[in-house]
Amino acid sequence: MAAQRGAPFAARLVAWQWVHGRHDLPWQRTRDPYRVWLSEIMLQQTQVAAALPYYERFLARFPDVRTLAAATRDDVLAHWSGLGYYRRAHHLHEAARAVVEHHQGAFPADPQALAALPGIGRSTAAAIATFAFGTRAAILDGNVKRVLARHRGIDGFPGAPAVERQLWQAAEALLPDADVEAYTQGLMDLGATVCVRASPRCLLCPVAGDCLARREGRIDALPAPRPARAVPRRDVQLLVCEREGRLLLERRPARGVWAGLWSLPELPLGEDAAAFVQASLGVRPARSEAMAPVEHAFTHFTLTMHPVRLPLVDAPDHAPAERRWFGREDALGLGLPAPVRRLIAGLDAPVAGPAVAPRRQRGGAGTRGTPAAHGRSAGGRRSSASG
């Protein structure tokens, strides 16, 4: 590495990537824009290790953009369930339909045209264009922000508009004329495996020789963290209504938390769950049984769910609009929020009616392992030290 200290930033990074970067992930073995795009969207705020099984399963069900565009929203959400950040799945579905309707089923090669599709920002568009079409375009995901903030000594929180502008200027200035794919992959790999947030491995870094943060002893200070703020807490009741081995679920609104997913009915904390069920379904529960609270952290608030088990006898088959009765197995096959899926899968034999064995499901949502960086997890797109 020492022989390359005088070489340009990009040349050192490309040489390092060829030897030390990752080359064996499934989306690296294709130039299919659909697969590249899918991997980019899945790896927003999600680490590679967590995304891999979802990527393979999603491709098995939706092998191309036309299949995805023709699918129902429920089918798409069901195959995304557990990966978290569900707005990505909605955008994925909307973008697939836009590609089919407005681009004749072929992804555009131009980064600006890609960025016009739902769920694709400037950096993601550049990555897709680079890896699928060989386009020369700069990226700036969370890992790259960290690398550039340290190497160029850029102060401030990377999410602040003024700081982000400086980072984009650096990304554009360093972009080479050749070997753009290896360079882009190298930036991702370097941020994921060497220039990590805590305890970076500077002795292995190909650009450490002229890194300003290292020279000035500010590695731990850059990039600056998000300004501290209080995280709000919310509480809600989850109604576990059971009838002859079936559960009552409701579809979440099209916008907001867990948009479009199926979930257990909710009720504000402190309201009478049994009275609510009687008013909604015309039958009073045999009893009301409080279960252990479930806490789930979102980006901007923490939600504490208080499940209440409500066994019903002689409840009507019909349910109010946007609510339906599902057998346990059928419920676990739907698009469910990860904590609700775990709750349903962990229920013991139903209080009323015959027992239905729960199906084991993968849980978890949002970032996994190391903390997520802005716009991409610390595990990177094509290498993992995850989103």
N, C-alpha and C positions, 0 to 999 in steps of 0.2 A: 504493500500500500504506500510505503514511503516514497517509492520512485515516482509516484503519480502526484505528489503534493503540488507540483507546479502546473499540472494540467487543469483545464477548465472544470468548473463544477460539474457540468453535464457529462464530460468524458470520464471523470472519476466515478460518477454514479453509475453510468452504463457499464463500465468495466466491472464494478462491484456486483451489479445485478446479474451479469452473466455467470458469475462464479457463485455468489452467495444468495441470490434471490430465489424466490419460489417459482417453479416451472411445472408443477404437477397437478394443479387444481383443474376441475372439469371445464370451467369456462375459459381456461387458457389454451385449450386444445381445439378451439373453433374460432372462426371469424363470423359465425352466424350472428347478425345483429340482434335477433330475438333473444338468443341465449346470453349474449353479452349484456343486453339491456336488463334481462331478468336478474342476472347476478348483481348488476349495479343497484337495482332497486332493493333487492333483498338485503344487500350489505350496507344500506343506509341504516345506521344505528344498530346494526347487528353484526356480531363477530362471525368470522369464516366458519369456525367449527360448529356453531349453532345453525348457520344457514345451510350448510351442505346437505343434510337429509331433506330439508324442505325444497331445496333446488331440484334434487333428483326426483322427488315425489311430484312436484309441480310439473316438471317436464314430462313425466310419464302420463299425467292426466291431460296436460295442455302442451302438446309437442311443438306447436307453432302458433303464430299470432292470430291466424284465422280461427283456430280452435278456441283460443282464449276469448276472442271477441264474440264468438257465438255462444259462449257458456253463460249460465245464469249467475247472478251475483251471489246467491247462496252457495253454489258450487265453488266459486272462486274463494269466498271467505272460509269455507270448510277446509280447503287445502292450505289456506294461510294460517288457520287457527293455531295459536301457540307461538307464532313468530313475533307477535306484537306490532305496535305502531300500525294499526289496521287501516289507517288512511292510505298507506302505501298500496294495499290490495285494491282499494277503490280506484286509486289513480292508475294502477296497472291495468285494470279492466277498462277504464275509460280510454287510456292511451292505446290499448290494443284495438278498440273500436275505431278510434281516430285514424290509426294507421291503415286499417282496412277501408274505411269510408273515404278518406281524403288522400291516401298515398297508395291506393291500389294494393295494399297488403305488403308494401316494401318500405322498410324504415329509411328515412332520408339520411344522406351522408353528411349533410351540412349541420354543424353544431347548433346554429341558430334555429334551424327547423326542428331539430330534436328537442331543443329547450322549450319550444312552443307546445310540446305534448304534455299532458297532465303528469305531474309528479317528477318531471325532469328539469332540474335547475342547470345553471351554467356549467358547474364542475362535472356533474353527471353526464351532461350532453357531450362535453369534451372527452370524457373517458370512453363513452360509447363510440364516438367518432374515431378516436385514436385506435382502440382495440379492434373494432369491426371493420374500419375503412382505411386505417393508416393515416388519418388526418392529423396535421400538425396543430394541436390545440392544447392550451395549458389547463391543468386541473388544480383545484384547491379544496380538497376534502380536509377532514379533521387532522389526519396524520400529516398531510403536507403543510398545513398551517403551522403545526408544531415544529416541523423540520425547518421551515423558512423563518419562523419567528426567532428561533435560536441561532440559525446560521447567519442571518442578516441583522440580528440584534434589534428586532422590531418590538417595541414596548406596547403594552395595552392588551385588553381582552380581544381575541381574534374575531369575536362576533360583533364588535362595535364597528359601525360603518366606516369610520375613518381608518381604523386599523386594518379592516378587511381590504380597503382600497390599496393600502401599502403592500399588503401580502399579494394581491393580484398583480400589482406592478412588478414585484419581485418574481412571481411565477412566470409572467410573460417575458421578462428580461432574461431569465435563465434557460428558457425553452430552446433546445438545440434545433438545428436545421435537419439533422439526420438522426436515426436511431430513436425516434420519438417514442415508439412503443416500449423499448427497453428502458428508456429514461423515465417514462411515466410509471412503469411498473416498479422501477427502482425507487422512485420517491415513495410509492405506497409501501414497498417492502421495508425501506429504511425506517419510516415512521412506525411501522408495525412491529419490527423486531429489534431495532437498535436505538433509534431516537424516541424511546418510549417515554411516557409521562413521568414515571418515577424510576429512579436508578437507571438512567440511560447508559448504554454500553459504548461510551465514547471511544475507547481504545480500538473498537472494531469499526468505527465510522470512517468511510472513505473521504469525507469532507470535513473532518474534525480539525485539520490543520489551519483552516481559515474561518472557523466557526467563532463568531463574535461572543456568543454566550459563554463558550468554553474559555476563550481568551480573557474575558472580563469576570469570570467566576459567577455568572448569572444563570447557569443552566436550570437551577431549581426555580428561578423567578420567571422564566420565559417558557411558554407564553403565559401571560397573566391570567389568573382564573376569572371565571365569571363573577361579577360583583355579588357579594353576599346578599341574600334576601330571605325573609321568612317564608317557609313553605306552608301554605294553608293545609288544613286537615278537614276532611269531610266524613260524615258518618251516614250510613243508610242501612235500612233493613233489607235483607234478601228473603223472599217468601218461598220456602221449599214446600210447595203444595203437591201432595201425593194422592193419587187415586188409582187403586187397583194396579199398582206397579208402574204407573205412569206419572210423569212430572209436567207441571204447567210451566211453559216457557213463553216469553214475549220477545218480539223483535224490537231491537233498539231503534231509536230514531235515525233517520238517514244522515244526520250531522251530529257531531258531538262525540263524547266518549263512547268507544266501542260501536261506532256507527254501523248500522245494518246487521250487527251480529244478533244471534239469539242469546237470551240470558234469562235468569230468574226474575220474576217481577220484583220491583223495588217499592219501598215505602219509606217516608221520612222517619227517622228515629224518634221514638216516643209515641207514634200513632199506634192504634190498636190493630194489630195484624189480623186477628180473628174476625173483628168487625168488618174490616176491609174486604176479606174474603167472602164473608156472608153477603155483603152488599154487591160484590162483583159477580159471584157465582150462585147466589141464592141458597147456600148451604153453609152451616157453621162447622168449623173444624172440630173433630173429636177432642182435640186438645192442642195446646200450643207449647212447643218445646224449643227453648233457646239453645243454639249451638255455639261453639267456640268462634269468636270473631276472627275475621280474615282481613289482613292488611295488605294493600297493594299500592306501590309507589308509582305515580305517573311523573311526567317531566315537571309539571307545575303544581302538583298537589299530591297529598297522600290520602287514599280512600280506605276507611275501615268499614268493612261489611259485616253486619250482624245477622247471620242466617237464623231464620225461625222455621222450624219444621212443623208443618200443618197437615196432619193426616185427614183425609176427607172420605166420607162414606156417602154413597148415593149422590155424588156430584154430577151435574149434567155433562153429557159428552161435548156439547158445544162450549165455546169459550168466547169472551169478548174479542173484538177486532184486534189484530196483531198479537193474539195469544193463541196457543195451541197445546194440546196434550201430546206428549211424546213418551214412548217407552225409553227406558234408560239407555239401551243400546242405540236407538235411533237418535236420542239426544246427543250422545257422545260423538255421533257422526256428523253433527252440524258444526257450523262456524260459531264457536263459543269463546268468550274471553277466557284466558288461561286460568285465572283463579276460580272462575265458575266451573270450568271443566274439572279442575282438581277437586272441587267441592262435590260435584255430582259423582265423579269416579270414586270418591272416598266414602260415599254413603253406604251404610250397612243395609241389610235387608229392609225393604220398605215397611213402614209402620202399618199400612193398610194394603191388603192384597198380596199376591204371591211374590216371592223374592225374584229379583232379576240381577244376575251377576254383572258387576261393572266391568267394562273393558278398560284395560290399561292404556293410558294415553300419555303422550309426551306433554309436559307442562312447560310453563315459563313464557315470558313475553318480554319484549323490549331488549335492552342490552344485557349481555351475559359476560361472566368472567371479569376482565378488566373493564374499567369505566369507559363509556362511549365518549368519543371526541365529537366536536361540532361537525354534524353532517355525515360522519362515518365513525364506526367503532374503532377502538384502539387496535383491534385485530386486523384492520386493513381490508382492502377489497380482495386481493389475490394472495395474501399471505397472513398467517396468524401466529402470533408469538406465544376474537370476540369476541349502528348496529344496531 
